Amino acid sequence: MRTARVLGSMETTLILLKPDCIAGRKAGEVLKRFEDAGFQIRGCRMFRADSALLREHYAHIASKPFYPEVETFMQSTPVIALALAGDNAVGRVRDIIGPTDSKKAAKGTVRGDFGVDVMANIVHASDSPENAAIELKRFFRDGELFDYEMSYGTKSA
């Protein structure tokens, strides 16, 4: 059995599986893409986002006229926060998911395959290591991110 150790010194990024992902039953498929790419799940949390958390997270657009629609959308179902670790996690995750506007995302990317538009785009992903650190603290409490050895000795289905 081969094992690899992915530790906190590796880059860790935040992914939010948004309401269209949850209600559209795509969470498993999206997570599988990240696991198949070799990312380690360091944290996973399902919750309902309250207005204060969303205003903090979307502070850069909270004053925009379309923000109430964003907040309503993000509160329409629970969301799943994932902390994923790996080499160059932020950049690699962003390559896997594609651009923010699903209409401009290539087939084969998460947003190109499952997204609809800019808001219903399946996932949020941190855009820099610095923002990942901030967002991970926003969505995970102390003790909710884990380091462990990954096993590659499992059988494929």
N, C-alpha and C positions, 0 to 999 in steps of 0.2 A: 504494500500500500504506500503510495506517495503522499506526502503532506507538504503543505506550504504554510508558512506563517505570515499573516498580514497583520502588522502591528499598527498602533497609533501613529508611528512615524511615517507611515504611508499617507498619501493624500486621502482625505475623507470629504465627501460632498453630500449635500442634501438633495433629495428628490421628494416632491409631493405628488402623489397620485390623486389627481383632481376629480371632482364629481362626475365628469363625463367618463372617466376611466372606471370609477367605482360602479356607477349606475349602468354603464355599458358592458360590464363584466369582462374587462380587459386587464384587470390588475395582475392576474397570473401570467398572462402572455407578456406583459411589460416587464414584470420581475424576472421572468425566464430569460429575456434578452440580456438583462444586466448580469445574471448569473452565468449565462453562456459566454459572455465577454470576459469572465474571470473575476468579476467584482465580488468582494466579501460583504455580506450584510452585517453591519455593526450594530444596527438598531432598526426597529420597526415598531411603529405606533399608529393605531387608528383612533381618531378622535373627531369631535365636531369643533370646528374653528369658531371662536366667538369674535365679535366685532372688534374688540380691543386688539386681539392677536392679528387679525387681518389688517387692521389699520397700521399696525407696526410693520408688518411684513410688506405691505404695499404702500408704505409712506411716500414713495417716489411718484405714485399716481393718485394718492388719496384725495387730492384737491381737484382732480379732473372731473368733468361732468359725467363721465361714464363709470366712475368708481362705484356708485351704489349698485350697478348691475353686476360688477365683479364680485362685490361682497355677497350679494344675493346668490349668485352662482356658487361661490365657494362654500356657502352655508346650506346648499340644497341637499347634500348628503355628507356623511362623514368623509374625511380624507385620510390617506395613509402617508405618513412621513417615513422615509427610508434614509438611513445613513449608509452609504456605500463607500468602501475603501478599495484602493488599488493605485497602481502607478498612473500618474497624470489623470486622476479620477475626474476632475472637473471638465477638462477638455474632452476626454474620451466619452463621458456621459453625454455631453452636448453634441458630439458627433453621432451618437446612437439615436438621440431623440430628434435631431433636425432643428431647423429654425422655428422661432416662436409662431409664425404664421403657418398653420398647417397647410394652407393652400399653396404655399411656396416650398413645402418640404418634399424631398424626394421620396419615392416609393422605396421601401426597405428601412426607412427611419420610423421611429415610433409615431411621430406626428404625421408623417406622410401616409402611413398605413391606417391609423386610427383616428387622427384629429379631424376637426371640421373647419376651424378658423383660428383667430388669434386667442380667443378666450377658451373655447372648447378645444384645447390642444393637448389633452390627456395628462400632461405632467408639467410641473415647475421643476427647474434644476438650477442650482447655484451657478452664477456666471463667472466667479473667480474664487480662488482659494480663500481670499480675505472674506468675501461674502459668505462662503460656505461655513467658515468658522462662526460668523455671526448668526447665520440661519440655524446651524446645528444647535447652538445654545438656546435659540428661540423655541425650537420645537422638541428638544430632548432635555430631560432633567439629568442631574448628576446621577450616575449609576445606570443610565439607560443605553450607553454605548459600550460595546464589548469587544475585547480582543480574544481571539481563540485560533487554534490550528484548524485549517481547512483540510479535509480529506478528499483525495481524488480517487479513492478506491471503490466508489459506488458504481453500480451497473446502470447503463443507459436503458431507457425503456424501449 
